[in-house]
Amino acid sequence: EAEVAQSPRYKITEKSQAVAFWCDPISGHATLYWYRQILGQGPELLVQFQDESVVDDSQLPKDRFSAERLKGVDSTLKIQPAELGDSAMYLCASRKQPGLATYEQYFGPGTRLTVT
Amino acid sequence: GNSVTQMEGPVTLSEEAFLTINCTYTATGYPSLFWYVQYPGEGLQLLLKATKADDKGSNKGFEATYRKETTSFHLEKGSVQVSDSAVYFCALSGNTGTASKLTFGTGTRLQVML
């Protein structure tokens, strides 16, 4: 069964350093999401891609976060500089296409970031 | 905007007990509703879904019915097992474009004891 791949699974970084996360969605999935899950809370959307275009980044802290999906396949989320409050699980999800018959988002295992 | 409210945990039950986790929502239009489960250190797995009013989603003995009149989607299981111990998230989404993002509740931790 196809899965969403994410790496690394765990990352520890110092405050003010740069960090990057990678996501490879299920093949053929046009829509890709990055969510942030703070411990004890539900995930919240950071950015949504349709193919290579950003369609929603309203909750992305653009002064320090950036995301790209250059060829409409895999994606990278970057934080520079990292702050203590960025410690969280970063989840990637993909969805086949935004049509009525394909509601389901499939999640990767996540990257747990700890900022010290 | 959209929002999901679910009962706070932890919920602690004995094995074979009946489970209910309450979930209510606020949304415009006709959202799809979901329950996701998260085991320790892992990502989210879809447990069940319902896409229109009165639909019942079911999987692995869990059930939830989309109740538009009460804006609810309560999760139930007749007999829980120790292996059901996890965090359960209720979520909703629209169907197209930017509305397809998931809006989650805060999660309910379930602990099942022998």
gemmi code that builds the backbone of each chain (N, CA, C; Angstrom):
import gemmi

chains = {
    "A": [
        ("GLU", (0.850, -1.203, 0.000), (0.000, 0.000, 0.000), (0.875, 1.237, 0.000)),
        ("ALA", (0.577, 2.200, -0.878), (1.370, 3.416, -0.978), (1.231, 4.248, 0.294)),
        ("GLU", (2.320, 4.908, 0.646), (2.331, 5.718, 1.866), (2.978, 7.069, 1.583)),
        ("VAL", (2.677, 8.019, 2.454), (3.348, 9.311, 2.432), (4.653, 9.163, 3.222)),
        ("ALA", (5.750, 9.557, 2.606), (7.050, 9.440, 3.260), (7.498, 10.798, 3.781)),
        ("GLN", (8.101, 10.795, 4.976), (8.640, 12.022, 5.537), (10.012, 11.734, 6.135)),
        ("SER", (10.884, 12.725, 6.043), (12.177, 12.598, 6.709), (12.683, 13.983, 7.095)),
        ("PRO", (13.492, 14.059, 8.172), (13.781, 12.966, 9.092), (12.578, 12.681, 9.993)),
        ("ARG", (12.609, 11.613, 10.749), (11.545, 11.343, 11.703), (11.703, 12.189, 12.955)),
        ("TYR", (12.933, 12.457, 13.321), (13.219, 13.260, 14.509), (14.329, 14.248, 14.179)),
        ("LYS", (14.202, 15.455, 14.744), (15.225, 16.468, 14.518), (15.360, 17.310, 15.773)),
        ("ILE", (16.588, 17.439, 16.239), (16.885, 18.323, 17.351), (17.802, 19.418, 16.816)),
        ("THR", (17.429, 20.649, 17.064), (18.231, 21.759, 16.575), (18.290, 22.850, 17.627)),
        ("GLU", (19.276, 23.690, 17.509), (19.402, 24.794, 18.452), (18.654, 26.006, 17.918)),
        ("LYS", (18.208, 26.809, 18.845), (17.547, 28.068, 18.485), (18.432, 28.861, 17.538)),
        ("SER", (17.821, 29.467, 16.551), (18.430, 30.319, 15.527), (19.056, 29.540, 14.366)),
        ("GLN", (19.068, 28.221, 14.464), (19.565, 27.425, 13.353), (18.476, 27.225, 12.316)),
        ("ALA", (18.901, 26.789, 11.120), (17.961, 26.459, 10.052), (17.649, 24.967, 10.092)),
        ("VAL", (16.419, 24.620, 9.710), (16.026, 23.212, 9.691), (15.097, 23.001, 8.491)),
        ("ALA", (15.147, 21.810, 7.917), (14.302, 21.505, 6.752), (13.704, 20.124, 6.891)),
        ("PHE", (12.486, 19.997, 6.424), (11.762, 18.730, 6.445), (11.364, 18.397, 5.013)),
        ("TRP", (11.320, 17.091, 4.733), (10.999, 16.633, 3.381), (9.782, 15.724, 3.411)),
        ("CYS", (8.970, 15.823, 2.371), (7.779, 14.994, 2.246), (7.631, 14.494, 0.821)),
        ("ASP", (7.357, 13.202, 0.683), (7.074, 12.611, -0.622), (5.661, 12.047, -0.572)),
        ("PRO", (4.705, 12.662, -1.254), (3.312, 12.206, -1.164), (3.104, 10.910, -1.938)),
        ("ILE", (1.919, 10.374, -1.807), (1.540, 9.198, -2.585), (1.539, 9.574, -4.068)),
        ("SER", (2.072, 8.689, -4.883), (2.181, 8.968, -6.310), (0.817, 9.305, -6.918)),
        ("GLY", (0.795, 10.407, -7.658), (-0.451, 10.801, -8.306), (-1.319, 11.731, -7.485)),
        ("HIS", (-0.925, 11.986, -6.253), (-1.715, 12.895, -5.414), (-1.352, 14.340, -5.726)),
        ("ALA", (-2.328, 15.096, -6.172), (-2.081, 16.462, -6.614), (-2.026, 17.462, -5.457)),
        ("THR", (-2.726, 17.165, -4.393), (-2.818, 18.117, -3.276), (-1.933, 17.660, -2.123)),
        ("LEU", (-1.147, 18.573, -1.605), (-0.227, 18.267, -0.508), (-0.407, 19.302, 0.585)),
        ("TYR", (-0.422, 18.831, 1.825), (-0.636, 19.695, 2.988), (0.523, 19.520, 3.963)),
        ("TRP", (0.905, 20.616, 4.604), (1.775, 20.573, 5.776), (0.964, 21.068, 6.976)),
        ("TYR", (0.953, 20.254, 8.024), (0.289, 20.606, 9.280), (1.332, 20.656, 10.402)),
        ("ARG", (1.059, 21.474, 11.405), (1.875, 21.498, 12.610), (1.007, 21.066, 13.784)),
        ("GLN", (1.538, 20.140, 14.564), (0.808, 19.647, 15.737), (1.640, 19.913, 16.979)),
        ("ILE", (1.207, 20.869, 17.765), (1.840, 21.146, 19.048), (1.365, 20.100, 20.045)),
        ("LEU", (2.239, 19.700, 20.935), (1.938, 18.630, 21.888), (0.633, 18.897, 22.627)),
        ("GLY", (-0.258, 17.917, 22.590), (-1.522, 18.043, 23.305), (-2.616, 18.745, 22.528)),
        ("GLN", (-2.342, 19.098, 21.277), (-3.329, 19.787, 20.453), (-3.555, 19.040, 19.143)),
        ("GLY", (-4.586, 19.459, 18.428), (-4.826, 18.908, 17.106), (-3.952, 19.597, 16.072)),
        ("PRO", (-3.703, 18.931, 14.945), (-2.898, 19.552, 13.879), (-3.585, 20.792, 13.316)),
        ("GLU", (-2.765, 21.738, 12.882), (-3.263, 22.950, 12.220), (-2.522, 23.132, 10.906)),
        ("LEU", (-3.263, 23.511, 9.877), (-2.677, 23.662, 8.554), (-1.678, 24.811, 8.513)),
        ("LEU", (-0.509, 24.526, 7.936), (0.466, 25.579, 7.654), (0.373, 26.027, 6.197)),
        ("VAL", (0.357, 25.061, 5.279), (0.369, 25.401, 3.856), (-0.250, 24.258, 3.068)),
        ("GLN", (-0.940, 24.639, 1.978), (-1.560, 23.670, 1.080), (-1.106, 23.948, -0.346)),
        ("PHE", (-0.694, 22.894, -1.036), (-0.291, 22.981, -2.436), (-1.309, 22.250, -3.320)),
        ("GLN", (-1.565, 22.817, -4.457), (-2.246, 22.110, -5.532), (-1.229, 22.032, -6.657)),
        ("ASP", (-0.775, 20.789, -6.938), (0.371, 20.606, -7.831), (1.540, 21.436, -7.286)),
        ("GLU", (2.127, 22.327, -8.069), (3.274, 23.082, -7.561), (2.893, 24.441, -6.988)),
        ("SER", (1.612, 24.772, -6.993), (1.170, 26.101, -6.558), (0.662, 26.084, -5.129)),
        ("VAL", (1.025, 27.144, -4.400), (0.482, 27.342, -3.053), (-0.940, 27.877, -3.168)),
        ("VAL", (-1.897, 27.202, -2.523), (-3.277, 27.687, -2.568), (-3.746, 28.233, -1.234)),
        ("ASP", (-3.023, 27.903, -0.149), (-3.357, 28.445, 1.163), (-2.104, 28.436, 2.027)),
        ("ASP", (-1.602, 29.583, 2.345), (-0.492, 29.701, 3.306), (-0.810, 30.773, 4.336)),
        ("SER", (-2.093, 30.959, 4.600), (-2.522, 32.034, 5.486), (-2.027, 31.853, 6.919)),
        ("GLN", (-1.759, 30.623, 7.343), (-1.280, 30.365, 8.699), (0.215, 30.088, 8.763)),
        ("LEU", (0.902, 30.279, 7.686), (2.350, 30.042, 7.652), (3.075, 31.308, 8.114)),
        ("PRO", (3.915, 31.207, 9.141), (4.692, 32.390, 9.595), (5.777, 32.706, 8.581)),
        ("LYS", (5.453, 33.570, 7.657), (6.303, 33.729, 6.475), (7.626, 34.434, 6.759)),
        ("ASP", (7.744, 35.023, 7.938), (9.027, 35.649, 8.246), (10.110, 34.607, 8.487)),
        ("ARG", (9.704, 33.387, 8.839), (10.715, 32.359, 9.147), (10.458, 31.032, 8.447)),
        ("PHE", (9.251, 30.795, 7.998), (8.899, 29.533, 7.358), (8.786, 29.719, 5.848)),
        ("SER", (9.235, 28.697, 5.117), (9.016, 28.676, 3.676), (8.722, 27.250, 3.254)),
        ("ALA", (7.978, 27.125, 2.165), (7.635, 25.803, 1.654), (7.658, 25.839, 0.141)),
        ("GLU", (8.083, 24.731, -0.434), (8.088, 24.648, -1.887), (7.763, 23.234, -2.347)),
        ("ARG", (7.251, 23.180, -3.579), (6.930, 21.904, -4.204), (7.206, 22.086, -5.691)),
        ("LEU", (8.493, 22.146, -6.014), (8.936, 22.664, -7.302), (8.364, 21.922, -8.499)),
        ("LYS", (8.325, 20.622, -8.478), (7.856, 19.868, -9.643), (6.485, 19.259, -9.389)),
        ("GLY", (5.829, 19.748, -8.349), (4.502, 19.233, -8.061), (4.494, 17.827, -7.515)),
        ("VAL", (5.659, 17.384, -7.008), (5.706, 16.029, -6.444), (6.076, 16.147, -4.975)),
        ("ASP", (7.397, 16.016, -4.656), (7.785, 16.108, -3.258), (7.884, 17.570, -2.822)),
        ("SER", (7.966, 17.751, -1.519), (7.912, 19.101, -0.960), (8.904, 19.245, 0.183)),
        ("THR", (9.359, 20.473, 0.389), (10.250, 20.791, 1.493), (9.683, 21.947, 2.296)),
        ("LEU", (9.709, 21.811, 3.608), (9.317, 22.872, 4.536), (10.566, 23.294, 5.302)),
        ("LYS", (10.836, 24.582, 5.313), (12.043, 25.085, 5.961), (11.681, 26.098, 7.040)),
        ("ILE", (12.480, 26.093, 8.092), (12.359, 27.081, 9.153), (13.741, 27.717, 9.343)),
        ("GLN", (13.764, 29.041, 9.259), (15.025, 29.744, 9.476), (14.761, 31.174, 9.937)),
        ("PRO", (15.141, 31.538, 11.143), (15.769, 30.715, 12.174), (14.723, 30.017, 13.030)),
        ("ALA", (15.074, 28.865, 13.567), (14.160, 28.148, 14.448), (14.057, 28.851, 15.801)),
        ("GLU", (12.863, 28.803, 16.375), (12.616, 29.353, 17.700), (12.100, 28.246, 18.619)),
        ("LEU", (12.201, 28.480, 19.906), (11.780, 27.459, 20.876), (10.328, 27.047, 20.647)),
        ("GLY", (9.489, 27.998, 20.293), (8.071, 27.721, 20.087), (7.775, 26.898, 18.854)),
        ("ASP", (8.779, 26.614, 18.036), (8.563, 25.791, 16.845), (8.615, 24.300, 17.163)),
        ("SER", (8.967, 23.959, 18.384), (8.995, 22.546, 18.773), (7.598, 21.959, 18.620)),
        ("ALA", (7.479, 20.928, 17.792), (6.175, 20.363, 17.441), (6.394, 19.161, 16.536)),
        ("MET", (5.287, 18.498, 16.198), (5.299, 17.471, 15.152), (4.846, 18.124, 13.861)),
        ("TYR", (5.602, 17.921, 12.800), (5.237, 18.468, 11.483), (4.763, 17.300, 10.619)),
        ("LEU", (3.512, 17.401, 10.220), (2.858, 16.319, 9.491), (2.615, 16.728, 8.047)),
        ("CYS", (2.883, 15.816, 7.148), (2.582, 16.016, 5.738), (1.433, 15.079, 5.368)),
        ("ALA", (0.545, 15.565, 4.539), (-0.573, 14.749, 4.069), (-0.782, 14.992, 2.586)),
        ("SER", (-1.367, 14.018, 1.908), (-1.680, 14.210, 0.494), (-3.061, 13.673, 0.185)),
        ("ARG", (-3.607, 14.176, -0.903), (-4.963, 13.861, -1.321), (-4.949, 13.773, -2.837)),
        ("LYS", (-5.706, 12.836, -3.393), (-5.566, 12.574, -4.816), (-5.895, 13.803, -5.647)),
        ("GLN", (-7.044, 14.367, -5.454), (-7.429, 15.581, -6.156), (-8.636, 16.152, -5.445)),
        ("PRO", (-8.860, 17.423, -5.539), (-9.934, 18.044, -4.764), (-11.306, 17.813, -5.401)),
        ("GLY", (-11.639, 16.584, -5.613), (-12.930, 16.275, -6.210), (-13.868, 15.648, -5.205)),
        ("LEU", (-15.109, 15.573, -5.532), (-16.110, 15.103, -4.586), (-15.930, 13.634, -4.226)),
        ("ALA", (-15.277, 12.875, -5.052), (-15.161, 11.449, -4.785), (-13.904, 11.080, -4.023)),
        ("THR", (-13.098, 12.052, -3.683), (-11.793, 11.723, -3.088), (-11.540, 12.640, -1.908)),
        ("TYR", (-12.239, 12.381, -0.799), (-12.133, 13.264, 0.356), (-10.929, 12.989, 1.234)),
        ("GLU", (-10.373, 11.809, 1.105), (-9.484, 11.328, 2.138), (-8.083, 11.903, 2.025)),
        ("GLN", (-7.548, 12.370, 3.146), (-6.154, 12.776, 3.228), (-5.378, 11.655, 3.903)),
        ("TYR", (-4.217, 11.363, 3.358), (-3.346, 10.335, 3.902), (-2.141, 11.031, 4.530)),
        ("PHE", (-1.852, 10.653, 5.770), (-0.792, 11.308, 6.519), (0.493, 10.486, 6.548)),
        ("GLY", (1.606, 11.192, 6.533), (2.886, 10.574, 6.781), (3.124, 10.402, 8.275)),
        ("PRO", (4.265, 9.795, 8.652), (4.542, 9.528, 10.069), (4.940, 10.767, 10.850)),
        ("GLY", (5.255, 11.855, 10.155), (5.595, 13.099, 10.835), (7.072, 13.237, 11.142)),
        ("THR", (7.482, 14.491, 11.341), (8.821, 14.815, 11.828), (8.656, 15.527, 13.159)),
        ("ARG", (9.253, 14.943, 14.198), (9.175, 15.602, 15.505), (10.380, 16.513, 15.666)),
        ("LEU", (10.118, 17.800, 15.792), (11.176, 18.805, 15.932), (11.274, 19.261, 17.373)),
        ("THR", (12.485, 19.244, 17.892), (12.768, 19.802, 19.214), (13.798, 20.908, 19.041)),
        ("VAL", (13.447, 22.105, 19.492), (14.349, 23.251, 19.413), (14.865, 23.541, 20.819)),
        ("THR", (16.192, 23.540, 20.961), (16.785, 23.740, 22.297), (17.451, 25.110, 22.408)),
    ],
    "B": [
        ("GLY", (-15.701, 30.883, 10.996), (-14.910, 29.816, 10.409), (-15.318, 28.471, 10.983)),
        ("ASN", (-14.701, 27.430, 10.443), (-14.987, 26.075, 10.902), (-14.329, 25.799, 12.240)),
        ("SER", (-14.972, 24.973, 13.057), (-14.372, 24.557, 14.317), (-14.937, 23.212, 14.738)),
        ("VAL", (-14.151, 22.506, 15.540), (-14.532, 21.194, 16.060), (-14.281, 21.188, 17.559)),
        ("THR", (-15.263, 20.714, 18.299), (-15.139, 20.610, 19.748), (-15.332, 19.155, 20.147)),
        ("GLN", (-14.369, 18.602, 20.859), (-14.524, 17.236, 21.314), (-14.222, 17.156, 22.791)),
        ("MET", (-14.749, 16.128, 23.431), (-14.631, 15.997, 24.865), (-13.172, 15.844, 25.271)),
        ("GLU", (-12.869, 16.432, 26.426), (-11.508, 16.356, 26.914), (-11.244, 14.984, 27.507)),
        ("GLY", (-10.007, 14.593, 27.454), (-9.634, 13.343, 28.072), (-8.757, 13.588, 29.280)),
        ("PRO", (-8.095, 12.556, 29.759), (-8.182, 11.213, 29.185), (-9.466, 10.494, 29.577)),
        ("VAL", (-9.866, 9.584, 28.701), (-10.956, 8.686, 28.985), (-10.329, 7.346, 29.360)),
        ("THR", (-10.631, 6.869, 30.538), (-10.053, 5.613, 31.020), (-11.165, 4.593, 31.163)),
        ("LEU", (-11.006, 3.466, 30.485), (-12.017, 2.411, 30.497), (-11.375, 1.061, 30.750)),
        ("SER", (-12.179, 0.153, 31.236), (-11.740, -1.234, 31.343), (-11.985, -1.932, 30.017)),
        ("GLU", (-11.183, -2.950, 29.741), (-11.375, -3.710, 28.506), (-12.806, -4.231, 28.443)),
        ("GLU", (-13.376, -4.199, 27.235), (-14.751, -4.635, 26.925), (-15.809, -3.617, 27.326)),
        ("ALA", (-15.412, -2.477, 27.847), (-16.388, -1.427, 28.162), (-16.850, -0.736, 26.884)),
        ("PHE", (-17.982, 0.001, 27.010), (-18.541, 0.762, 25.893), (-17.886, 2.139, 25.848)),
        ("LEU", (-17.555, 2.572, 24.627), (-16.877, 3.848, 24.445), (-17.766, 4.836, 23.713)),
        ("THR", (-17.816, 6.057, 24.223), (-18.364, 7.190, 23.487), (-17.406, 8.358, 23.633)),
        ("ILE", (-17.034, 8.963, 22.520), (-16.277, 10.213, 22.525), (-17.107, 11.229, 21.747)),
        ("ASN", (-17.510, 12.286, 22.440), (-18.387, 13.276, 21.825), (-17.625, 14.250, 20.931)),
        ("CYS", (-18.268, 14.621, 19.831), (-17.702, 15.591, 18.897), (-18.837, 16.420, 18.321)),
        ("THR", (-18.704, 17.731, 18.393), (-19.633, 18.632, 17.725), (-18.849, 19.590, 16.853)),
        ("TYR", (-19.528, 20.157, 15.874), (-18.799, 20.997, 14.911), (-19.599, 22.231, 14.561)),
        ("THR", (-18.880, 23.198, 14.039), (-19.463, 24.404, 13.449), (-18.839, 24.562, 12.081)),
        ("ALA", (-19.679, 24.676, 11.068), (-19.150, 24.793, 9.708), (-20.190, 25.412, 8.796)),
        ("THR", (-19.703, 26.020, 7.742), (-20.601, 26.499, 6.692), (-20.758, 25.399, 5.649)),
        ("GLY", (-21.891, 25.375, 5.026), (-22.114, 24.395, 3.976), (-22.271, 22.990, 4.515)),
        ("TYR", (-21.771, 22.024, 3.751), (-21.964, 20.610, 4.073), (-20.601, 19.925, 4.138)),
        ("PRO", (-19.970, 20.006, 5.304), (-18.623, 19.427, 5.406), (-18.648, 17.910, 5.412)),
        ("SER", (-17.509, 17.323, 5.158), (-17.281, 15.912, 5.429), (-16.687, 15.797, 6.824)),
        ("LEU", (-16.993, 14.704, 7.497), (-16.563, 14.516, 8.888), (-15.705, 13.262, 9.006)),
        ("PHE", (-14.733, 13.324, 9.906), (-13.751, 12.253, 10.021), (-13.406, 11.996, 11.491)),
        ("TRP", (-13.008, 10.769, 11.751), (-12.285, 10.441, 12.972), (-10.930, 9.884, 12.568)),
        ("TYR", (-9.875, 10.486, 13.152), (-8.515, 10.005, 12.972), (-8.000, 9.469, 14.300)),
        ("VAL", (-7.088, 8.502, 14.234), (-6.477, 7.939, 15.433), (-4.961, 8.116, 15.331)),
        ("GLN", (-4.360, 8.417, 16.467), (-2.907, 8.612, 16.511), (-2.339, 7.773, 17.639)),
        ("TYR", (-1.502, 6.805, 17.268), (-0.801, 5.996, 18.251), (0.495, 6.704, 18.640)),
        ("PRO", (1.038, 6.418, 19.801), (2.217, 7.134, 20.301), (3.353, 7.180, 19.284)),
        ("GLY", (3.849, 8.382, 19.027), (4.995, 8.562, 18.147), (4.706, 8.396, 16.674)),
        ("GLU", (3.433, 8.273, 16.316), (3.089, 8.031, 14.916), (2.253, 9.164, 14.342)),
        ("GLY", (2.069, 9.125, 13.027), (1.194, 10.088, 12.363), (-0.259, 9.694, 12.538)),
        ("LEU", (-1.126, 10.349, 11.807), (-2.556, 10.133, 11.923), (-3.027, 9.070, 10.951)),
        ("GLN", (-3.940, 8.241, 11.407), (-4.566, 7.240, 10.537), (-6.057, 7.518, 10.498)),
        ("LEU", (-6.611, 7.492, 9.299), (-8.052, 7.661, 9.179), (-8.757, 6.447, 9.763)),
        ("LEU", (-9.679, 6.691, 10.672), (-10.436, 5.607, 11.287), (-11.762, 5.394, 10.548)),
        ("LEU", (-12.491, 6.495, 10.342), (-13.738, 6.400, 9.604), (-14.149, 7.788, 9.127)),
        ("LYS", (-15.105, 7.818, 8.207), (-15.550, 9.093, 7.656), (-17.019, 9.021, 7.276)),
        ("ALA", (-17.621, 10.204, 7.137), (-18.990, 10.327, 6.642), (-19.076, 11.601, 5.830)),
        ("THR", (-19.709, 11.538, 4.683), (-19.665, 12.675, 3.773), (-20.984, 13.423, 3.636)),
        ("LYS", (-22.067, 12.879, 4.191), (-23.326, 13.615, 4.150), (-24.184, 13.235, 5.346)),
        ("ALA", (-25.180, 14.053, 5.586), (-26.054, 13.871, 6.746), (-26.657, 12.468, 6.778)),
        ("ASP", (-26.690, 11.900, 7.992), (-27.240, 10.580, 8.293), (-26.347, 9.430, 7.835)),
        ("ASP", (-25.227, 9.730, 7.183), (-24.260, 8.678, 6.856), (-23.682, 8.111, 8.145)),
        ("LYS", (-23.423, 6.823, 8.162), (-22.721, 6.200, 9.281), (-21.387, 5.689, 8.766)),
        ("GLY", (-20.303, 6.173, 9.374), (-18.992, 5.627, 9.077), (-18.681, 4.524, 10.073)),
        ("SER", (-17.987, 3.481, 9.610), (-17.646, 2.394, 10.529), (-16.351, 1.736, 10.093)),
        ("ASN", (-15.601, 1.252, 11.092), (-14.331, 0.585, 10.825), (-13.825, -0.018, 12.126)),
        ("LYS", (-13.371, -1.248, 12.083), (-12.745, -1.924, 13.233), (-13.623, -1.882, 14.472)),
        ("GLY", (-14.923, -1.916, 14.313), (-15.836, -1.915, 15.442), (-16.235, -0.532, 15.916)),
        ("PHE", (-15.594, 0.500, 15.378), (-15.950, 1.881, 15.703), (-17.038, 2.367, 14.739)),
        ("GLU", (-17.915, 3.229, 15.250), (-18.970, 3.804, 14.425), (-19.174, 5.274, 14.784)),
        ("ALA", (-19.629, 6.047, 13.806), (-20.037, 7.426, 14.065), (-21.057, 7.807, 13.014)),
        ("THR", (-22.102, 8.540, 13.426), (-23.173, 8.947, 12.518), (-23.191, 10.452, 12.383)),
        ("TYR", (-23.243, 10.930, 11.164), (-23.264, 12.350, 10.815), (-24.663, 12.879, 11.129)),
        ("ARG", (-24.777, 13.675, 12.187), (-26.063, 14.229, 12.610), (-26.063, 15.731, 12.344)),
        ("LYS", (-26.720, 16.111, 11.258), (-26.706, 17.527, 10.902), (-27.557, 18.350, 11.858)),
        ("GLU", (-28.666, 17.757, 12.349), (-29.579, 18.520, 13.197), (-28.940, 18.895, 14.531)),
        ("THR", (-28.004, 18.059, 14.995), (-27.313, 18.362, 16.254), (-25.849, 18.739, 16.012)),
        ("THR", (-25.445, 18.864, 14.772), (-24.053, 19.124, 14.360), (-23.073, 18.279, 15.164)),
        ("SER", (-23.313, 16.966, 15.149), (-22.488, 16.070, 15.950), (-22.001, 14.881, 15.138)),
        ("PHE", (-20.940, 14.267, 15.649), (-20.349, 13.097, 14.990), (-19.645, 12.289, 16.090)),
        ("HIS", (-20.428, 11.750, 17.000), (-19.880, 11.063, 18.166), (-19.312, 9.701, 17.792)),
        ("LEU", (-18.161, 9.371, 18.354), (-17.507, 8.089, 18.092), (-17.941, 7.073, 19.144)),
        ("GLU", (-18.282, 5.857, 18.714), (-18.709, 4.820, 19.634), (-18.046, 3.487, 19.274)),
        ("LYS", (-17.845, 2.683, 20.318), (-17.417, 1.298, 20.127), (-18.013, 0.472, 21.244)),
        ("GLY", (-18.550, -0.665, 20.897), (-19.278, -1.465, 21.867), (-18.401, -2.157, 22.898)),
        ("SER", (-17.161, -2.493, 22.513), (-16.301, -3.251, 23.417), (-14.847, -2.901, 23.089)),
        ("VAL", (-14.244, -2.069, 23.938), (-12.886, -1.610, 23.633), (-11.846, -2.638, 24.068)),
        ("GLN", (-10.703, -2.575, 23.429), (-9.575, -3.436, 23.736), (-8.380, -2.579, 24.152)),
        ("VAL", (-7.435, -3.213, 24.817), (-6.224, -2.491, 25.232), (-5.546, -1.853, 24.018)),
        ("SER", (-5.593, -2.542, 22.898), (-4.942, -2.046, 21.673), (-5.619, -0.795, 21.096)),
        ("ASP", (-6.786, -0.431, 21.602), (-7.464, 0.796, 21.156), (-6.916, 2.041, 21.860)),
        ("SER", (-6.039, 1.858, 22.817), (-5.459, 2.995, 23.540), (-4.690, 3.880, 22.561)),
        ("ALA", (-5.097, 5.128, 22.469), (-4.528, 6.057, 21.481), (-5.190, 7.416, 21.707)),
        ("VAL", (-4.827, 8.373, 20.855), (-5.501, 9.668, 20.851), (-6.407, 9.730, 19.620)),
        ("TYR", (-7.649, 10.131, 19.830), (-8.639, 10.183, 18.763), (-8.979, 11.636, 18.450)),
        ("PHE", (-8.935, 11.967, 17.152), (-9.213, 13.324, 16.700), (-10.441, 13.326, 15.800)),
        ("CYS", (-11.376, 14.208, 16.101), (-12.497, 14.486, 15.228), (-12.086, 15.618, 14.300)),
        ("ALA", (-12.507, 15.561, 13.044), (-12.094, 16.586, 12.086), (-13.166, 16.779, 11.031)),
        ("LEU", (-13.121, 17.948, 10.388), (-14.028, 18.206, 9.276), (-13.262, 18.861, 8.143)),
        ("SER", (-13.819, 18.739, 6.959), (-13.282, 19.468, 5.821), (-14.376, 19.766, 4.829)),
        ("GLY", (-14.147, 20.812, 4.065), (-14.951, 21.028, 2.871), (-14.446, 20.080, 1.805)),
        ("ASN", (-14.981, 20.196, 0.631), (-14.680, 19.195, -0.382), (-13.718, 19.646, -1.466)),
        ("THR", (-13.620, 20.924, -1.702), (-12.814, 21.356, -2.840), (-11.908, 22.513, -2.472)),
        ("GLY", (-10.831, 22.630, -3.193), (-9.918, 23.755, -3.087), (-9.394, 23.945, -1.679)),
        ("THR", (-9.330, 25.209, -1.267), (-8.785, 25.497, 0.062), (-9.699, 24.997, 1.171)),
        ("ALA", (-10.949, 24.759, 0.847), (-11.857, 24.229, 1.874), (-11.548, 22.778, 2.200)),
        ("SER", (-10.686, 22.132, 1.420), (-10.396, 20.722, 1.672), (-9.451, 20.516, 2.848)),
        ("LYS", (-8.903, 21.589, 3.400), (-8.030, 21.397, 4.562), (-8.848, 20.833, 5.709)),
        ("LEU", (-8.199, 20.073, 6.555), (-8.846, 19.496, 7.729), (-8.765, 20.459, 8.904)),
        ("THR", (-9.882, 20.608, 9.596), (-9.930, 21.327, 10.866), (-10.154, 20.294, 11.950)),
        ("PHE", (-9.244, 20.232, 12.913), (-9.249, 19.193, 13.936), (-9.738, 19.718, 15.271)),
        ("GLY", (-10.290, 18.805, 16.051), (-10.479, 19.066, 17.464), (-9.156, 18.883, 18.199)),
        ("THR", (-9.185, 19.053, 19.497), (-7.957, 19.003, 20.288), (-7.520, 17.587, 20.623)),
        ("GLY", (-8.344, 16.606, 20.313), (-7.977, 15.219, 20.568), (-8.466, 14.728, 21.929)),
        ("THR", (-8.770, 13.435, 21.990), (-9.186, 12.789, 23.240), (-8.342, 11.542, 23.427)),
        ("ARG", (-7.614, 11.516, 24.527), (-6.778, 10.345, 24.809), (-7.622, 9.256, 25.444)),
        ("LEU", (-7.551, 8.064, 24.906), (-8.258, 6.889, 25.436), (-7.233, 5.940, 26.028)),
        ("GLN", (-7.465, 5.558, 27.270), (-6.631, 4.560, 27.941), (-7.527, 3.394, 28.306)),
        ("VAL", (-7.192, 2.210, 27.818), (-7.968, 1.009, 28.116), (-7.123, 0.103, 28.998)),
        ("MET", (-7.670, -0.240, 30.137), (-6.962, -1.052, 31.125), (-7.499, -2.480, 31.132)),
        ("LEU", (-6.623, -3.422, 31.458), (-7.034, -4.829, 31.579), (-7.909, -5.033, 32.808)),
    ],
}
model = gemmi.Model(1)
for chain_id, residues in chains.items():
    chain = gemmi.Chain(chain_id)
    for i, (resn, *xyz) in enumerate(residues, 1):
        res = gemmi.Residue()
        res.name, res.seqid = resn, gemmi.SeqId(i, " ")
        for name, pos in zip(("N", "CA", "C"), xyz):
            atom = gemmi.Atom()
            atom.name, atom.element = name, gemmi.Element(name[0])
            atom.pos, atom.b_iso = gemmi.Position(*pos), 0.0
            res.add_atom(atom)
        chain.add_residue(res)
    model.add_chain(chain)
structure = gemmi.Structure()
structure.add_model(model)
structure.setup_entities()
